Amino acid sequence: MKTVRLRVDAQAPGSSESAASIAQAAEILRRGGTVAFPTETVYGLGANALRAEAVAKIFAAKQRPSWDPLIVHVDGPEMLARVAAEVPGSARRLIDAFWPGPLTLLLPRHAGIPDAVTAGRPRVGVRMPQHPVAHALIRAAGLPLAAPSANTFGRTSPTLAEHVLQDLDGRIDAILDSGETTHGLESTVIDVCEEPCIVYRPGVITLEQIQAVIPSAVMFFEAATVQAAEPASLPSPGVGIRHYAPRARLVLVQGEGESQKRAFLDAVRQAEASHERVGLMLPDAFESAAIGESAAVWRWGKWSDAGELAQRLFAGLRWLDGAGASVIVCPLPPAQGIGAAIGDRLRKAARSS
């Protein structure tokens, strides 16, 4: 299979060249093919969510186990009605507040959604993306799109078309390339069928923002029993599953302030003493540390700007893999707001590496 790379201008998706690329990708989807496309979170790998044979191609391309459910992307309320059997009041309030945007709602599944999408579960994850190219593609195809991240299962999520091609070139039909994604982290996932509503995966829409709309909403905390549970019993995408991992071993450094900086430097020295090729996720606040010249360094961004750290997280892990690092040393940011989502991804990645 040859993967076709189609260029799209995210600032002008209606331009003649961009519209032609989107139309070509939409036709591939209508024929039951697979198309990687940008969203505001990461690049997704899309297929017709209403056809089991199309959805099966996602699992085959990603080497994704069948027990891990997919998230369906829609372009508005009419398409949502083809995916969800009902939309509770709490969901409507969240839709009004955050759609289009990086928020996935777990809703009662419509009978027309194949088992493959939900891994046989009664609920389906649905969101309406904000990215203009994603929105234009869904509208042009006229279909809800099942779309997990466009990478090999368990590996670092893609924020550039090049990342997608590193993993999936020759295994998918096409990719819409419109450059770097905005947020760099997958969507927040919340189950609105429970009381209280449960946030199963943190993202750039934070628990605090959700609680401003649904005050009783709570964060799900993964106990060791959940991490060791049978995959088919897990309640949501991204829970208790190893994800986001670079090829290099990932060492996380906890703490805060000067003590965290000292622990970071100690971890670097320990890795260097083992004669490993060291890669560093280096935010600006840590640049004064005495780092050996042999280390591969990703300038992560401003330690005070969690949005920037999120946007550059996966790109950095992939870059350090490409630089030949065998171990990556990374400080954990403060766990408030988006920092909680960054920590979630890094801890899962460290479990996997």
N, C-alpha and C positions, 0 to 999 in steps of 0.2 A: 504494500500500500504506500502510495506517495502522499504525504501530508502537504496540502496546499496552504501557503502563507498568504493571507489577504490583508492588505493594509487598510486601516480605517483611521480617520482623523477624529479623535474624541471630541474636539472642539467644534467640528462641523460634520457630524455623521450623515447629514442630509446632502452633502456635496455629491456631485455626480460620481466620482471615483469611490467614495465611501459607501454611497447607496448601492452601487453595483456590487461591491464586496459583501455587503450585508445581504443583498438579494441572493447572491450565490450561496452564501452560508445557510440562509433560510431554506433554500431549495434542497440542500444536502440534508438538513434536519427533517424536512417533510418526507424525504425518501427513506428515512430511517437511519441516517448516518450520524456521525459524531463531529462536533465542532467545539473547539476551545475558544473561549471568549473572555474579554476583560469584564470584571465587575469592580465596584468601588472597594471590595475587600481583597480578593486574590483572583487569579484567572480560574474560571470554571470549565469543566468538560461537560458539554450539554448534549442531550438527546431527548427525543420525544417522550415525555413522561407518561403518555397514554398507551405506549406500545412496549410490551415486555421484551420483544426481540431487539428493539432499539436500546432499551435500558441495559440489556445484557452486554452490549458492546462497550458500555462504560466500564463495567466490572472487568471485562476481558482486557481492555487497554490499560487500566490502572493496576491490574492484578489485585483487585480489591475483593476481599471475602464477601460472600453473599449475605452474611449476617449483619453487615454494616449498612444501615439505611442511608438513603440519599435525601437531599433537600431539593424541593421543586421551586422553580422561579416563575413568577407570573408578572403580567403587565398591568393588572388592575382588578377590581372587584368582580367583573364578569368572568374572567379567567379563574379567579380564586374559587368561584362557585363550581368549577369543573374539577377542582382538586380536593376541596374540603366539604364534608357533609353538612357542617354547620359552623358558624362563627360566633362564639360566646361574646357576651358584652365586654368582658375584660379584653378580649382580642381586638374588638372594634376600637376600644379606647387606645390601645397600643398602636393599631394601624393608623389612627388619626394623628397620633403623636410622632411616629417614627417611619412610616412608609411614605414614599420609597426610601429605603435605607437598609443598613446592615443588621436587621433584626429578623430572625427566623421564629415563627410561631408553630408550635406543635398543636395540631388541630385534628378533630375527628376526620378520618380518611373517607373520601368519596369512593363509592363502589367502582368507579371507572379507573381508579389508580391500581396498577398491577402490584401483586405481592412483592415483586423484585424491588420496587421503589422503597417500600417501608420495611423490607425484610420480614413481611408477614405481620407486622405490628398494626394495631388499630388506629394509630395516629400517624400523621404525615407532617413533615416539616415544610413550611412554605414561607417564602419571602418575595418581596417586590424590590428588585435592585434599583439603585439610584443612578448607576453609571449609564450615560446616554447611549453607548454602543450596546450594552446588554439589553436595555429597554427597547431599542430599535430592532434588535435581532428577534426578541420574543414577539414583538408586534408583527414583524415581517413574516415570521414563521407561522403565526397564528396558533401557537402551541405552548402549553406549559412545558418548561424544560427541566428535567432532572439534571442537576449539575453539582457534583462534588468538586473539590479542587482538582486542577488539571495536572496531576503529578502521579508518579508511582506511589502506590499505597504505602503509608507509613513514613514517607520521606518529606522533606521540607517543601512547604507550599510555594507555588510560583507567583511572583509579582511582576514578571516580565515575560514576553512571548518567548525569549531565549530560554528561560527556565522550563517552560512547557516543552519545548523542542528537545532539551537535554534529556527529558524523561520519556516523551511520547512520540517523537518523530518517527514516522512510518507505522504508527499504531492507531492513529486517528485520521479522519478524512481532511480536516482543515483547522486552521487557527485564524481568528481575527486579531490582528496585532495593532493595538492603539497605544503602545508604550506602557509605562509603569502604572500600577494601580495606586489608588489614593491612600487607603488605610493600612493595607498590608497584613491585616489579620482577618480571619474568617468571622462570619457574623455571630452575634450574640444569639443563643438559642434559649427560648423560654417555653415551658409547657403551660398553656393557659387552660388546660382541662382539669388541672389539679387546684385544690384550695388548701393552702395558698399557692399561687403560681410559683413555679420553680425555674430559676435560671440554671440550666444545665451546662451551658458553655458561655463563659464571659467573653466580651468583645468590646469594641469601641463604644457601643451603647452600653453604659455602665449600669450596675445594679442601682446606684443612686438615682440615675435618670429614670429608670423603670419605676422605682418606688415613688417618684414624684407623680406618676400616673396611677400605679397600682401599689398603694402603701404597704400591703401585706406581702408583696413578693419577697422571696428568699433565695439565697444562693445555695446550690447543691454542693456539698463537700464530699469528695471522693474518699471514702474510708478504704482501708486495705482490703476489706472483704469485697468491695465493689471492684477494685482494681484486679482482683483475682477471680471475679465472677465469670460464669459462662458468657461468652459474647452475646448469645441470643437473648439473654435476660437483661442486657443493659438498656436503660431507658431512652437514650438519645444519642445522636451522632456526637463523637468526640468524648464520650464518657468511659473511663476505665480502659481505654484503648491506647496503644502506643502509636504516636503520631509525630509528625513534624521533624523527624530526626535527620541531622546531617550524617554523612558517612563517618566523620571523625567522632571520637569520643568527646562528649560534652561535659565539662566541669563547671558547676554553678557555684558562685560565691555569694553567700548571704551576708546580712548585716546592714550597717548604715554608717555614713560619715567616714572618719579616718580609720576606724577599725575595719570597715569593709575594704578600704583601699589597701591596708596592710595585708589582709587576708587574700586579696586579689594578687598582690605581688608575691606572697608566699606560694600560692597555687601555680603561678607562672614559673617561679624558680624550681618548684618540685617537678613540674613537667619537663623543664629544660634539663634538669639533672638526670632524668630518665632517658635523655637523648631522643626525645620525641620532637617532631616538627610541630611547633606551637602556633596556634592561631588565636588571635585576641579580638573579642568584641569590645572595643574600646570607646566608651563615651567620653565627652570632653572633660568631665570632672576627674577622670582617672589618668589623663595624659601626662601628669607630672610624675607618675610612677616610673621607676628606673627599669625600663623594659629592654631586654636584650635585642640587639640588631637582627638576630636571626628569626625573630617572630614575624609571622604574617599578621598584619594589623588591618582591621576593618574599622574605619572611623564611624562609629555608630551614630553619633549625634549628641544633642544637648541632653544631659542627664535630667534637666529640669523640664524637658518637653517629652512627655510620654507618647504623644501622638507621633512625633518624629521617630522615636525609638521603635514604636510599633511598625511604622511604615517601612523602616529599614532593617527590621529583624531578619526576616527570611532571606532577603537579598544578601545580607551579611553572612549568614550561615552557608549559603550556597557559594558565595565568593571565597570563603575560607576553605571550603572543600576543594574548590578549583585551584586554590593556591597550594594544595598538597598538605594541609594541616592534618596531623593524625590525632591531635587533641585540641579542643577549643575551650578557652577559659573565658567565662562570661559572668559579669556581676548581675545579680538580680535587682531590678529596680524596685522602688517602694511600691507596696501592694495596694495603694489607693487608686481608685478610678481605673483608667486604662492599664495602669501598672499591674493590676490583678490579672488582666487578660494576657499580658506579656509573660508574667510568671507562670500562668497556666500552660502556655505553649512551651516555654522553656523546660518546665518540669517534665512534661510528657516527652519532649525530645530527649532529655537526659536519661529517662527510663529506657528509651529505645536505642540509644547509641552505645 
